[in-house]
Amino acid sequence: MSVATAAAPATCTLPVLGRDVTVPLVTGGEVTYAALDYAASAPALQRVWDDVAAYAPYYGSVHRGAGYLSQLSTDLFENARRTVAEFLGCRAGDQVVFTRSTTDSLNLLAAALPADCEVFVFETEHHASLLPWRDGRVSYLNAPRTPRQAVATLERALADRAPHGPALVCVTGASNVTGELWPVRELAAAAHAHGARIVLDAAQLAPHHPVDIAELDVDWVAFSGHKLYAPFGSGVLAGRSDWLRAAEPYLAGGGASKTVARRPDGGVDVEWHTTAARHEAGSPNVIGAYAIASACEALTGVGFDALVEREQRLIAQVREGLAAVPEVRVLSLFGDDAPRVGVLSFVVQGWNSSHFAAALSAEYGIGVRDGLFCAHPLVRTLLGGDPQEQGECGAPEAAPGTRALNAIRVSFGAGTPDEHVERFVRAVRELVRGGARWSYRTEDGRCVPDTTVA
Ligand SMILES: Cc1ncc(COP(=O)(O)O)c(C=O)c1O
């Protein structure tokens, strides 16, 4: 593994770190690493890295220091909040809470729900959206096969609920499995028409599309810095403040508390903040928040029109490349014409997906993901039927017709050079036509090159 210092390829929209990293091939030699797993974690933008590096010497405590650097860091943190609010088109009165991730944001919201709040969530969601609602008042909605069916399914479910009580709908903006866009505006309208609120899981949408909370008319938006080219440990929950203000602090501790005093009976009285700080107890991650703000500015600076246009070209290239290989089946909920972001999952007839992904890595230097992508119900639905053995790792000649147990996901974005996508399409074609050139074995449940073979 080595890091060269070549100039950024002119073919990507925004320069990212790692673009010159080379990795060894099991068949010999090295290639530049093709990071095609943006949906899991995107590389840091060069701009984000530069901003963080420029700030690092001035790093100081936030909200808790009289020194110059503490003041500067506090300003930076609060400015980051304003930048994110602007990026998301927040309304007057909305709060931007810095969290650790989308998962953390949705768990925070789940903890802040009014006691008798019902929750509606499609079974197709990422586990981060599917699982935080634990109190038995959650309804899981069946997988729709069209965006229109999604709206109809939600409307039916909401119409059936007892009126008057609070309700929340949780929906993804773009699927982390298929990349398909969900009809967020229509779902928000349906939710509001039935007196429910809606939170948008924008983990996969925000890096690819503008997300405007007011225009979409959603009540909250959650996303993660590490998928938005800012991998410094922060995420965001933004939106209406009333439920957040009324809830117990997500974490109890310093920063969330305004005043604390001993009571004569020996206990303590606490007055909690009613601002975003209420749910940000402990020392804030100023670098994480600043990195997100920097990424928001970089994305806005280059403009989503340009980002979307180029990404759509890459998507078309991948889809055409995969369509030319009859053994490949691309997974889709809403069909070929559905608008989508640069996230595609597929299976290859006769191949164990883990084996295929391992060969892409070991023989082509391409990083993708295989598995069920933390969306088990959706992937199982898309794979179809009862799961059967897919073929062992190292034995790609599984019987034709054998169903896949899991899938392969390729994903890309603003930092992806054309060459990575071209290499991926060529690699799929070559692997399917000619097979793997190396032997693989299972180790700790993963398919890996068998390096004991000469
Ligand atoms: C749609 C979606 N929601 C939520 C998450 C959870 O994000 P995080 O792991 O950053 O909390 C992911 C992560 O892959 C995702 O794809």
The ligand as a Gaussian input file, in Angstrom:
#p B3LYP/6-31G(d) Opt

LIG

0 1
 C      -30.543000       5.062000       4.629000
 C      -29.638000       4.979000       5.823000
 N      -30.100000       5.392000       6.999000
 C      -29.340000       5.360000       8.105000
 C      -28.062000       4.887000       8.061000
 C      -27.254000       4.859000       9.309000
 O      -26.192000       5.755000       9.193000
 P      -25.057000       5.784000      10.293000
 O      -24.406000       4.428000      10.245000
 O      -24.150000       6.859000       9.847000
 O      -25.704000       6.038000      11.572000
 C      -27.534000       4.422000       6.872000
 C      -26.170000       3.867000       6.816000
 O      -25.802000       3.171000       5.919000
 C      -28.342000       4.492000       5.712000
 O      -27.888000       4.075000       4.532000

